């Protein structure tokens, strides 16, 4: 509509970032681990919007970059707030007092059962 109305691309970009992108990013930290083919479909909406506005693809950060950032921020907020209800789903740091792997020298290795080696 912006191109038909001869409005500047900045108005179209503002419309996209305020009306369309929030719908595409709604609850993105929850569904952020979507399969690649769905990720491509979501990115296609942004690329198409930018193309309609006559702007370059790299005008805005990709939706994947924004999803990753939102997911990191959400996890950080969950971890930092001690009474967050989601904390019960996170396992705490585990400090083991025992060695979990054997060292190479502690067990003899038998390379083969033949006498060739």
Phi, psi and omega in degrees: 000329182294320181291321179294329180271000181060037175274154179293153181301335180298325179292317178296320179294319177297319178297316180297312185289338181261338184243321186266311183300321177301327178291319179292333184257005183302124179057032183298330176298334180282314183258019184298337181267042183288157177297159185302319184294327177284325177299319179296319180297318180293318179296327181298326178297316180294316181298320180295319179298316179294322179294320178298323179282350181079027181252161179288156179299324185271018176296321180242154173294152181294157179293329177296316177301317180292322177296316180299317180295317179295322179294316178297317179296320180294316179296320178299317180294322179295316183290321185284335181265111187295329182262019176292132182297339180282348181299332181293341179272351180263138175273143180285175176291135180248123176252111180272138180266003181238160180282127184269343179235147177279147175280160183298322186279349186282335180236131177290142180253137175251116185287319177204169182267000179267167181266011181287335186260000000 
